[in-house]
Every structure is written in structure tokens, then in C-alpha cells.
């Protein structure tokens, strides 16, 4: 079983060119603050102080606290999200289990707090929207591999249908129900792969 | 085309027996406060004053502000959510379009604020969780009718797979993307009815 590293390509809405060394120092400082003091300790000011960076530099690269927090959050993700097992059904199950499992750690608290903040802060909403769109495109690799192998039909709007899986996880996170059984996860994946209709595509 | 009224059965977690006339007065007062003053004006205290009800009565029937707000929110829903067109594909499209459309009104602001509050308030989280579970069961009527007609296969865990549709709408609400096109909505419904796999259920 081989792993595919998550896509950490920067979002296109962040226009300013970043200096890799400074970017790394800032993200490392931000992660340390979050680990040591939690969300309440996290601010652009605190990150600037610890990274010995100017606040304007941080704001040039991350237009909001939420945007920076999302990058820190994303860095905590391991490399197992888009596991390539050679089987789409298994890849989708691993994806759902890995995401739900990740959110049982402190990362879940961080992500739900960003979602909450986005409901009253337009800058956070923009960062969250960019992130969600980027992630649905990235996770689409699971179905793209299936199409290439011939076990997923072509013609699907892959980022759009991948939203169904990530959204399911979001709702579970936001309602505190991160423990669906492996059977329930497999049921969802099988239902979607097989189709709900009695006669498959002829039902259309 | 006939309509099915949304299920407004009270959630089982609310144990105390309610007096229908008082309940109606409280919900009506709460809706008026929300309409006139918005979310910032909404409090149990304000509702009690306007409904000439005791705060203990309100708290006996609604254990949190979020629980009361969810009931007020739910009452604003029309009767078109679970339209019975005689065709499961069409019913699902109508469901998604109606929910996304409903959230373009002030109801969307109310619902996303409840979700945000639930991320830091355990009582709000409990109310939201109860509501989400109840709604997924209620919307399952769409697929149950399909099973009865023979166009949806039996053996699906209907509330579980209905979560895919409601979750999709939640993510769209929470990221400010309530305007998928009719084509995109139809694509999602067709993808799920038909299945993603090339060979339908034989792929399992």
C-alpha cells in the first residue's frame, strides 16, 4: 500500500509570494503556540513575536487569523488521508475513517472553532470557503485513480461528489458524533458506489 | 403533486409534557422577537416577558436557548420540503433546492448561528444533535416512498444515507455557497442514485 502526500499547494487567493524559510518559521511558531496554549493563546501578535516576524508580513501572506490557523491545522494532517490501496471502496473508507479520527484529536477542536468563527467573521468565512473547495479538489484523487483503473465511471463531477463525503464528516464533527462504526462507514461508501436506485443507471 | 407536512413531532429528549396553548404562545412570541429584533434580541428572558410565561416553564420545555431557537426556526419551514412528486429523483432535487433556498432567507442566519454556538456551548450542541438526527429520520420519507414504489432498493440505512444530502447543504451554508446550479444538484442526485462505480452493485 502506497501513500499519497496531501496536496499542500497554496490557495490561489493568497497572492503574495512567500519566502519559504520565513513561512516555515511562522507556521512552526504558530503550531507551537497552539500546542502549548490552545486556541485562546493563538493570535497573529503572539505568532509574530515568537517567529520574530513582522505582523505586516504575516498579514501579507495570511489575510486573516483563520487563514493562518487553517494552514497550521492542515500541516498537522498526516499522509494517510488519500491512501492508495488499489481499491476505491477501501480508499474511501480509509479517507472517512482518517478524517473522523483526526478530528478526535485537538485538531477537531481547532477546525470546529474555525467553522464557528466563520459564521460571524467574513475573513474567516473566505478562508474556510477556500479551504473547503481546495480540499474537495484534492480528495478527488481517490475517485480519479478509480476512473483511471476503470472501477469508477467517467463523467462524474469529482470535486462536487466528493463534497458528499467531506460534508458528512463536517456534520458529524459539528454535532459531536465522530464515532460512526466501521460498518456504518462501509455502508455509506457501498451505498454511493452501488447507487440507491433499484436498477442502477437505467433508473434515470 | 401532493405535499407531506414536515414532521414536527417533539424530540424524545424533551421529557416534560407541554401545554399546547402555552407552547404555542411561547413559540409565537419567540418568532416575533426574532423577526423584529433579530438574533441579538432573542433571549429566554425576552420570550418569557412577551409570552407572559414563567422562565422556569420555558426551561422545563426547552432545556436551552438553542433548543427553543431550533423549534422557532423549524416552524418557519414550509410544507414543501418532502414533496411527493411520485419520482424519487425529483423529490431529492426538490428537497435540496428547498433547503438551500430556505437558508437564503433569514432562517439561514439563524441556523448557522446555532451551529456556531453549538461549538462552544454543550447545551446548544445537544439540541443541535437531537435536531440533526430527527431531521435525517424525517427526510428519510423520500427514500421510504421510493422503496415502497420499487425504485429505491431495500436494505439501505435510510437515515444514515440521508445524512449525505443534509450534510452537503450544511457545508454549503457554512461556507457561504448556497447557489449550486440546478444542474449541479441534479448531478449529485443522479450520481448517488446511479452509483459511482462502473458496474453498479456487481462492483462490490
Interface residues (C-beta under 8 A of the other chain):
Chain A: X88 X89 X112 X113 X115 X116 X117 X118 X119 X120 X125 X128 X129 X132 X133 X143 X146 X150 X151 X152 X153 X156 X157 X160 X161 X163 X164 X166 X167 X168 X170 X171 X174 X175 X176 X177 X184 X187 X188 X190 X191 X192 X193 X194 X195 X196 X197 X198 X199 X200 X201 X203 X204
Chain B: X88 X89 X112 X113 X115 X116 X117 X118 X119 X120 X125 X128 X129 X132 X133 X143 X146 X150 X151 X152 X153 X156 X157 X160 X161 X163 X164 X166 X167 X168 X170 X171 X174 X175 X176 X177 X184 X187 X188 X190 X191 X192 X193 X194 X195 X196 X197 X198 X199 X200 X201 X203 X204
